[in-house]
């Protein structure tokens, strides 16, 4: 009788531990992406609103890049499927579009 591999036994715990920073970074990216889309400048003179949009977009992209960098570590990639990183990358694309359109 063979016993299961210790890698298979640890994958559930490892996935739960690694999910925490990925989820937190994705939630940070989602919040700042939402902020970037809800800020509406009062006019062309409203430099503070435009600066807030740019800052929110930059923080969104930075959080998404940090999540992607974490996922690119080989041990994380083995434990976490590729679809764990997709929401963060989509938020980065949306923030980049907001930055290009109205930032």
Helices and strands as residue ranges (DSSP letters): H 6-38, H 47-72, H 74-79, H 83-102
